Amino acid sequence: KESYAVNGKTYGLPLEMNISYVFYNKEIFKKYNLEVPKTFEEYKHVVKTLVENGVIPAAVGAKDGWPASFWFM
């Protein structure tokens, strides 16, 4: 955050756009009556619901390392 701050305000400019797939388990969504999120707020609701039910909400396969960078960047 400090890397992008000027005079106490945070700024950022995307340098490139990366597209990556997100897979989800339809059976788990059905079990907890969840819908595929279309907004970040809806995504946070899905994550909260899964965590409250002891389900790990996300995982990244990063054996090679670089796939995880999509989520970090």
Residue pairs with C-beta under 8 A, 6 or more apart in sequence:
1 10
4 10
4 11
4 12
5 11
18 70
18 73
20 67
20 70
20 71
24 36
28 34
28 50
28 55
29 35
29 36
29 46
32 49
32 50
32 53
32 55
34 46
34 49
34 50
35 42
37 43
37 45
37 46
46 57
47 57
47 58
50 56
50 57
51 57
60 67
60 68
60 71
61 67
62 68
